[in-house]
Amino acid sequence: MRNLSLAIAVLLCLLVNCPRSGSTQSAPAPSGPAEISADLGACSALVTVTGSDTKPIYAAKISTRIQYGFMGVKKLDLEAFTGADGQVKLNKLPAALKKPMYIHISKGDKEQMVEFQPDVRCHATFDVQLH
């Protein structure tokens, strides 16, 4: 019975990352930007949102509609919110679009819009200042 209790304790410790004796706990590495994937290609767009004071804006809404397929009849809506760093990365975007793709950025009553053009820049970076 004691061995079973010990086995359960070890298993629980492994599941919740208990500190091991002799090891030091370090602060978690800073995570990258929030990410969302379209699973439609190899391109990406990194959006960084700041306020008029140039500080990152947390929980700014990033949304877009991708029209793809024959004559652009298929549609995919993506929506994500910025993290503490004010960033969102849209991954696996199509390299060719049938119709223009606009990325909408909003927080409260402030809005901006940028156009993603994969034929000009497949891995685009947008710095958006909301004021």
Contacts in CASP RR format, 6 or more apart in sequence:
PFRMAT RR
TARGET T0000
AUTHOR 0000-0000-0000
METHOD contacts of the structure
MODEL  1
MRNLSLAIAVLLCLLVNCPRSGSTQSAPAPSGPAEISADLGACSALVTVT
GSDTKPIYAAKISTRIQYGFMGVKKLDLEAFTGADGQVKLNKLPAALKKP
MYIHISKGDKEQMVEFQPDVRCHATFDVQLH
12 18 0 8 1.000
19 25 0 8 1.000
32 85 0 8 1.000
32 87 0 8 1.000
33 46 0 8 1.000
33 48 0 8 1.000
33 82 0 8 1.000
33 83 0 8 1.000
33 85 0 8 1.000
33 86 0 8 1.000
33 87 0 8 1.000
33 88 0 8 1.000
33 89 0 8 1.000
34 80 0 8 1.000
34 81 0 8 1.000
34 82 0 8 1.000
34 83 0 8 1.000
34 87 0 8 1.000
34 88 0 8 1.000
34 89 0 8 1.000
35 80 0 8 1.000
35 88 0 8 1.000
35 89 0 8 1.000
35 90 0 8 1.000
35 91 0 8 1.000
36 78 0 8 1.000
36 79 0 8 1.000
36 80 0 8 1.000
36 88 0 8 1.000
36 89 0 8 1.000
36 90 0 8 1.000
36 91 0 8 1.000
37 90 0 8 1.000
37 91 0 8 1.000
37 92 0 8 1.000
38 66 0 8 1.000
38 76 0 8 1.000
38 78 0 8 1.000
38 90 0 8 1.000
38 91 0 8 1.000
38 92 0 8 1.000
38 93 0 8 1.000
38 94 0 8 1.000
39 92 0 8 1.000
40 66 0 8 1.000
40 68 0 8 1.000
40 76 0 8 1.000
40 92 0 8 1.000
40 93 0 8 1.000
40 94 0 8 1.000
41 92 0 8 1.000
41 93 0 8 1.000
41 94 0 8 1.000
41 95 0 8 1.000
42 92 0 8 1.000
42 95 0 8 1.000
42 122 0 8 1.000
43 92 0 8 1.000
43 93 0 8 1.000
43 94 0 8 1.000
43 95 0 8 1.000
43 118 0 8 1.000
43 122 0 8 1.000
43 123 0 8 1.000
43 124 0 8 1.000
44 89 0 8 1.000
44 90 0 8 1.000
44 91 0 8 1.000
44 92 0 8 1.000
44 93 0 8 1.000
44 122 0 8 1.000
44 123 0 8 1.000
44 124 0 8 1.000
45 89 0 8 1.000
45 90 0 8 1.000
45 93 0 8 1.000
45 103 0 8 1.000
45 116 0 8 1.000
45 123 0 8 1.000
45 124 0 8 1.000
45 125 0 8 1.000
45 126 0 8 1.000
46 87 0 8 1.000
46 88 0 8 1.000
46 89 0 8 1.000
46 90 0 8 1.000
46 123 0 8 1.000
46 124 0 8 1.000
46 125 0 8 1.000
46 126 0 8 1.000
47 62 0 8 1.000
47 82 0 8 1.000
47 87 0 8 1.000
47 88 0 8 1.000
47 89 0 8 1.000
47 90 0 8 1.000
47 103 0 8 1.000
47 105 0 8 1.000
47 114 0 8 1.000
47 126 0 8 1.000
47 128 0 8 1.000
48 56 0 8 1.000
48 85 0 8 1.000
48 86 0 8 1.000
48 87 0 8 1.000
48 125 0 8 1.000
48 126 0 8 1.000
48 127 0 8 1.000
48 128 0 8 1.000
49 56 0 8 1.000
49 57 0 8 1.000
49 60 0 8 1.000
49 62 0 8 1.000
49 82 0 8 1.000
49 86 0 8 1.000
49 87 0 8 1.000
49 88 0 8 1.000
49 105 0 8 1.000
49 107 0 8 1.000
49 128 0 8 1.000
49 129 0 8 1.000
49 130 0 8 1.000
50 56 0 8 1.000
50 57 0 8 1.000
50 86 0 8 1.000
50 127 0 8 1.000
50 128 0 8 1.000
50 129 0 8 1.000
50 130 0 8 1.000
51 57 0 8 1.000
51 129 0 8 1.000
51 130 0 8 1.000
51 131 0 8 1.000
52 129 0 8 1.000
52 130 0 8 1.000
52 131 0 8 1.000
54 129 0 8 1.000
56 82 0 8 1.000
56 83 0 8 1.000
56 84 0 8 1.000
56 85 0 8 1.000
56 86 0 8 1.000
56 87 0 8 1.000
57 82 0 8 1.000
57 86 0 8 1.000
57 107 0 8 1.000
57 130 0 8 1.000
58 82 0 8 1.000
58 83 0 8 1.000
58 84 0 8 1.000
58 86 0 8 1.000
59 81 0 8 1.000
59 82 0 8 1.000
59 83 0 8 1.000
59 107 0 8 1.000
60 81 0 8 1.000
60 82 0 8 1.000
60 86 0 8 1.000
60 105 0 8 1.000
60 106 0 8 1.000
60 107 0 8 1.000
60 130 0 8 1.000
61 79 0 8 1.000
61 80 0 8 1.000
61 81 0 8 1.000
61 104 0 8 1.000
61 105 0 8 1.000
61 106 0 8 1.000
61 107 0 8 1.000
62 78 0 8 1.000
62 79 0 8 1.000
62 80 0 8 1.000
62 81 0 8 1.000
62 82 0 8 1.000
62 88 0 8 1.000
62 90 0 8 1.000
62 103 0 8 1.000
62 104 0 8 1.000
62 105 0 8 1.000
63 77 0 8 1.000
63 78 0 8 1.000
63 79 0 8 1.000
63 80 0 8 1.000
63 103 0 8 1.000
63 104 0 8 1.000
63 106 0 8 1.000
64 77 0 8 1.000
64 78 0 8 1.000
64 90 0 8 1.000
64 101 0 8 1.000
64 102 0 8 1.000
64 103 0 8 1.000
64 104 0 8 1.000
64 116 0 8 1.000
65 75 0 8 1.000
65 76 0 8 1.000
65 77 0 8 1.000
65 78 0 8 1.000
65 101 0 8 1.000
65 102 0 8 1.000
66 75 0 8 1.000
66 76 0 8 1.000
66 77 0 8 1.000
66 78 0 8 1.000
66 93 0 8 1.000
66 94 0 8 1.000
66 97 0 8 1.000
66 101 0 8 1.000
67 73 0 8 1.000
67 74 0 8 1.000
67 75 0 8 1.000
67 97 0 8 1.000
67 98 0 8 1.000
67 99 0 8 1.000
67 101 0 8 1.000
68 74 0 8 1.000
68 75 0 8 1.000
68 76 0 8 1.000
68 94 0 8 1.000
68 97 0 8 1.000
68 98 0 8 1.000
69 98 0 8 1.000
71 98 0 8 1.000
72 98 0 8 1.000
72 99 0 8 1.000
78 90 0 8 1.000
80 88 0 8 1.000
80 90 0 8 1.000
81 88 0 8 1.000
82 88 0 8 1.000
90 103 0 8 1.000
90 116 0 8 1.000
93 101 0 8 1.000
93 116 0 8 1.000
93 118 0 8 1.000
94 118 0 8 1.000
95 118 0 8 1.000
95 119 0 8 1.000
95 122 0 8 1.000
96 118 0 8 1.000
96 119 0 8 1.000
97 118 0 8 1.000
97 119 0 8 1.000
100 115 0 8 1.000
100 117 0 8 1.000
101 115 0 8 1.000
101 116 0 8 1.000
101 117 0 8 1.000
102 113 0 8 1.000
102 114 0 8 1.000
102 115 0 8 1.000
102 116 0 8 1.000
103 113 0 8 1.000
103 114 0 8 1.000
103 115 0 8 1.000
103 116 0 8 1.000
103 126 0 8 1.000
104 111 0 8 1.000
104 112 0 8 1.000
104 113 0 8 1.000
105 111 0 8 1.000
105 112 0 8 1.000
105 113 0 8 1.000
105 114 0 8 1.000
105 128 0 8 1.000
105 130 0 8 1.000
106 112 0 8 1.000
106 130 0 8 1.000
107 130 0 8 1.000
110 130 0 8 1.000
110 131 0 8 1.000
111 130 0 8 1.000
112 128 0 8 1.000
112 129 0 8 1.000
112 130 0 8 1.000
114 126 0 8 1.000
114 128 0 8 1.000
116 124 0 8 1.000
117 124 0 8 1.000
118 124 0 8 1.000
END
